[in-house]
Amino acid sequence: MVDVIVCFLTCGYTEAGAMQFFLKKINDRYEYRQCLPNKTIKKKGMPKKIDDKMSGRTGEALLEKVYELIEKHRDEYSQCRAILVEDDLDGRFAGYSQKEVGEYNRKIIEKIQDKLGKKLPVFVLYASPEAESWFIADWENGYKYLYCDRGIVDDVENDARQFFVYHLKEYIDNEILKEYKDNIEEYGYFDGKYIKISDEIIDAVQSGVKEKIGQLPRANKNYVDQIRNSRKLYYSKKLHGQRMLKNIHPDIVADKCKRFFGDTYKDLSEF
């Protein structure tokens, strides 16, 4: 396992299916071995499925499982080159100073090293607030790629797809991100209430953008009708997240997601 980095990922379908491809783009000198979530279950003719006991595990619940697995497989994992833990933040560090975030991460690293009995490098990688922030940060290779691809949206003509994507970007910036538009990693709280960005994007693609386009006084009616009637213009983390994670460029993400992603990106790329 000399050239292996052992990876523990937040237990969602986006990360479980494509994070290794994404990490390879950061540093291709290593094999990234996914140890959490366990390999997805797949019956013949059925889509892959994460074990229900693991699905959605994040935060402290994720860390508890990481520590448990490291204790169980200590001898094996201690032979690898490094450990990587990836998680969604979902507003967990709202109001934290950079020093407080660093202290939180330091405790994770020390506990992992203690359970390994060895001071292996440990990378803590955060998607803040969720992986959707990365798909917005690298728009060309994220959401624009997804909805402009004829292989994905095959019931809308190219010009109408381009029209939809233009207004989707505008809608996300002005109606979803709002004051967080230039600082997407801090997104989450509005009037003291946490709003999941993935839920907002699901609603935006499903209805919000379509309604807004329909209200434009000079919009091309043919485009509007195609977009409204499309069965392919929707957003599913399970079906679409993996596609975008495999396609986005981590260096572009790091340029726009500096606080929680950028430092770990730099450390891993130079490792």
C-alpha positions in Angstrom: 0.0 0.0 0.0 3.0 2.3 -0.5 1.2 4.5 -3.0 -2.2 4.4 -1.5 -4.2 7.2 0.3 -7.0 5.7 2.3 -10.2 7.8 1.9 -13.2 8.2 4.2 -16.0 10.1 2.5 -19.3 11.7 3.5 -21.8 9.0 2.7 -23.7 10.5 -0.2 -24.0 9.2 -3.8 -22.1 12.1 -5.3 -18.9 11.5 -3.3 -19.2 7.7 -3.2 -19.3 7.3 -6.9 -16.8 9.9 -8.2 -14.6 11.4 -5.5 -11.6 9.2 -6.5 -11.7 10.7 -10.0 -11.8 14.2 -8.6 -8.9 13.5 -6.2 -6.8 12.0 -9.0 -7.1 15.4 -10.7 -5.6 17.0 -7.6 -2.7 14.6 -7.4 -2.4 11.6 -9.7 0.7 10.1 -8.0 -1.5 8.0 -5.7 -4.2 5.5 -5.7 -7.2 6.7 -3.7 -8.8 3.8 -1.9 -12.4 4.4 -0.7 -13.0 2.7 2.7 -16.1 4.7 3.5 -18.8 4.5 2.5 -18.4 0.8 1.7 -18.7 -0.2 -1.9 -22.2 0.5 -3.1 -24.6 -2.4 -3.4 -25.7 -3.2 -6.9 -28.1 -5.9 -8.0 -28.3 -6.9 -11.6 -30.4 -4.4 -13.6 -30.7 -2.1 -10.6 -28.9 1.2 -9.8 -26.2 1.3 -7.2 -27.3 1.8 -3.6 -25.4 2.8 -0.4 -26.2 0.7 2.6 -29.1 2.4 4.4 -27.1 2.4 7.7 -24.4 4.5 6.1 -26.4 6.8 3.7 -26.2 10.4 4.6 -23.6 10.0 7.4 -21.7 13.2 8.0 -20.2 15.3 10.8 -19.6 13.6 14.1 -21.4 10.4 12.9 -19.0 10.2 10.0 -16.0 10.7 12.3 -17.2 8.1 14.8 -17.3 5.5 11.9 -13.9 6.7 10.7 -12.3 6.1 14.1 -14.0 2.7 14.4 -12.7 1.5 11.0 -9.2 2.8 11.8 -9.1 0.8 15.0 -10.4 -2.3 13.3 -8.0 -2.1 10.3 -5.1 -0.3 12.0 -2.4 -2.6 10.7 -3.6 -2.3 7.1 -4.2 1.5 7.1 -0.9 2.2 8.8 0.9 0.9 5.7 -0.6 3.6 3.4 0.9 6.9 2.6 -1.9 9.1 4.1 -5.4 9.3 5.3 -8.1 11.6 3.8 -11.4 12.5 5.3 -13.9 14.4 3.1 -17.2 15.8 4.5 -19.9 18.3 3.7 -20.0 21.2 6.2 -23.7 22.2 5.9 -23.0 25.4 7.9 -21.2 23.6 10.7 -18.6 26.2 11.1 -20.8 29.3 10.9 -19.3 32.0 13.1 -16.1 30.0 13.6 -12.8 31.8 13.2 -10.0 30.3 11.1 -8.2 29.5 14.3 -11.2 27.6 15.7 -11.6 25.6 12.4 -7.9 24.8 12.5 -8.2 23.6 16.1 -11.2 21.4 15.2 -9.2 19.8 12.4 -6.1 19.4 14.5 -8.1 17.3 17.0 -9.4 15.1 14.2 -5.9 14.6 12.8 -4.4 13.8 16.3 -7.2 11.3 17.1 -6.7 9.5 13.8 -2.9 9.3 14.3 -3.4 8.1 17.8 -5.6 5.3 16.7 -3.2 4.4 13.9 -0.2 4.5 16.3 1.6 6.4 13.6 1.9 10.0 12.6 0.7 9.6 9.0 -0.3 12.7 7.1 -4.0 13.3 7.4 -5.9 15.5 4.9 -9.3 16.9 6.0 -11.2 18.1 2.9 -14.5 20.0 3.2 -17.2 20.8 0.6 -18.8 23.9 2.0 -21.7 24.0 2.3 -22.1 20.9 0.0 -20.5 19.6 -3.2 -22.9 21.8 -5.1 -20.7 24.8 -4.3 -17.9 23.1 -6.3 -20.3 22.7 -9.3 -21.2 26.4 -9.1 -17.6 27.5 -8.7 -16.5 25.7 -11.9 -19.7 26.6 -13.7 -18.4 25.7 -17.2 -17.6 22.1 -16.2 -20.4 21.8 -13.6 -24.0 22.9 -14.1 -23.4 24.4 -17.6 -21.8 21.1 -18.7 -24.6 19.1 -17.2 -27.6 21.0 -18.8 -25.9 21.8 -22.1 -25.0 18.2 -22.8 -27.4 16.7 -25.4 -26.7 13.3 -24.0 -28.3 14.3 -20.7 -30.9 16.8 -21.8 -32.0 15.2 -25.1 -35.5 16.6 -25.4 -34.4 20.3 -25.6 -32.6 21.9 -28.6 -29.1 23.3 -28.1 -30.1 27.0 -28.3 -32.9 26.4 -25.7 -30.5 24.6 -23.4 -28.1 27.5 -23.6 -31.0 29.9 -22.9 -31.9 27.8 -19.8 -28.4 27.6 -18.5 -27.9 31.4 -18.8 -31.0 32.0 -16.7 -30.1 29.2 -14.3 -26.8 31.0 -13.5 -28.6 34.3 -13.1 -31.2 32.7 -10.8 -28.6 30.9 -8.6 -26.6 34.1 -8.2 -29.6 36.4 -7.5 -32.3 34.2 -5.9 -30.2 31.6 -4.1 -26.7 32.8 -3.3 -27.6 36.4 -2.9 -25.1 38.0 -0.5 -23.0 34.8 -0.7 -22.5 35.1 -4.5 -18.8 36.0 -4.1 -18.2 33.8 -1.0 -20.0 30.6 -1.7 -18.4 28.6 1.0 -20.1 30.7 3.6 -23.5 30.1 2.2 -26.2 28.7 4.5 -27.9 31.0 7.0 -30.6 33.5 6.2 -32.3 35.2 9.2 -30.9 32.6 11.5 -32.2 29.7 9.5 -30.0 27.2 7.6 -31.0 26.6 4.0 -29.5 23.6 2.1 -28.1 24.8 -1.2 -28.8 21.4 -2.8 -32.5 21.7 -2.0 -32.6 25.2 -3.4 -31.0 24.1 -6.7 -33.4 21.2 -7.0 -36.3 23.6 -6.7 -34.7 26.1 -9.0 -34.2 23.6 -11.9 -37.5 21.9 -11.3 -39.7 25.0 -11.2 -38.1 28.4 -10.2 -36.1 29.0 -13.4 -38.9 27.7 -15.6 -41.4 30.0 -14.0 -39.0 33.0 -14.3 -38.3 32.3 -17.9 -42.1 32.0 -18.6 -42.6 35.5 -17.2 -40.0 37.1 -19.5 -41.9 39.5 -21.9 -39.6 38.9 -24.9 -38.6 35.3 -24.4 -38.6 33.0 -27.4 -41.8 31.0 -27.0 -40.3 27.9 -28.6 -37.5 27.9 -26.0 -39.9 28.4 -23.2 -42.2 25.6 -24.3 -39.3 23.2 -24.8 -38.0 24.0 -21.3 -41.4 23.8 -19.6 -42.2 20.4 -21.3 -38.7 18.8 -20.8 -38.6 15.7 -18.6 -34.8 15.9 -18.4 -34.4 19.4 -16.9 -34.3 18.5 -13.2 -31.6 18.0 -10.6 -30.8 14.8 -8.8 -27.8 14.6 -6.5 -27.8 10.8 -7.0 -27.9 10.9 -10.9 -26.2 14.2 -11.7 -23.7 14.8 -8.9 -21.3 12.1 -10.0 -21.2 13.3 -13.6 -20.2 16.8 -12.5 -17.7 15.7 -9.9 -15.9 13.7 -12.6 -15.9 16.7 -14.9 -15.0 19.7 -12.8 -11.5 21.0 -12.4 -10.2 21.2 -8.8 -7.9 24.1 -9.5 -10.8 26.2 -10.6 -12.8 25.2 -7.5 -9.8 26.1 -5.3 -9.6 29.6 -6.8 -13.2 30.3 -5.7 -13.5 28.1 -2.6 -10.4 29.3 -0.7 -11.3 29.0 2.9 -12.3 25.3 3.4 -11.2 23.7 0.1 -8.2 25.7 -1.0 -5.6 24.9 1.7 -6.3 21.2 1.6 -6.2 21.3 -2.2 -2.8 22.9 -2.1 -1.4 20.5 0.5 -2.7 17.4 -1.4 -1.5 18.6 -4.8 2.0 19.1 -3.3 2.1 15.8 -1.4 
